[in-house]
């Protein structure tokens, strides 16, 4: 039986992390499954476990003029119920897992789990989200794409906690999200697609495109997005095959029990074209 | 670790490994066998309980994370008028066959109806999307929840 800690406040949690290098557990909806053993037994943890899901300091949503700061231990349901959370993020969260899991699972957990199929990740990449990491004597902020380095891998140090997620406030007038899975509820994604854009005076002034579950980490290419900036509907139509070709080169899915390379790649690119042609161009008019 | 929580309206405590599944603590230490184990990995909803009135899967919650929480199982819920409305409605619609999933569905219905007393069919299906039933084909359960929301008017 490993040692467990349930600190009274966030500062104590940081002290415990420094002294014990514990595994932080907020909702536990992923950890309890990945560490499970036979029925009736406690799950297996090789290191001490630190409960953090009750810490009020990391359960707040704090908007200011330019950003929304979301505490890492906010449950997914609490974000759906919060009026300051951007609608595009709510659309994604409302399709994650099932209500009972959203009541317990946290946004910070979905990020730290760093699954290539993590459902909250594509929209967070598209929104230019950053993560705030804290240990006893240091706070650092990193863009989410610098935080997640591979499947299940992040740059989180072993005495560090993810405390909040910062999302810049921007307005988009086009949003398109598709999660492709075996069934509507509770499926792990075969792939997902997130498109966001702002159209002003018949041209694209801002565009973000990201793909989930088709590479080691979420795919987002600012270089390709740049090609679409300041373009009109007609110009985008001409660029579709080129953009399709460029994304085709960076989408590198794998075969696994949920799907295969051909399906993932084909559907990702179809969703891309649907977003550009049907959603975006028809909106520009 | 000593863990305290409010279980079906009573203050209780248990001295145990905080990583034990809430499911096992409820069944083995408190004898609440209305909480079922189906899949043991958060897929089926048989182990559903209410935490602060919202559904949660007790098979993937370590009991230490539930310290100080307000937990209700089907055994506590069945003493309420709301339960009676759901019981009658499930019976009327034929929403119970083998019954193994039923506590989970009843609690999922309660969790929905307290937020939305007159849900449409889409909202009902969404609310029970984490609960699996291999007998009914779901339509009778959806119907049962609809009946409860109509006949149980004023309860939620």
Interface residues (C-beta under 8 A of the other chain):
Chain A: X1 X2 X4 X6 X25 X27 X28 X29 X32 X33 X36 X39 X40 X42 X43 X45 X49 X51 X53 X54 X77 X97 X98 X99 X100 X101 X103 X104 X184 X185 X186
Chain B: X1 X17 X18 X19 X20 X21 X24 X28 X37 X40 X41 X42 X43 X45 X48 X51 X54 X55 X56 X57 X59 X60 X61 X62 X64 X65 X67 X68 X108 X111 X126 X127 X129 X130
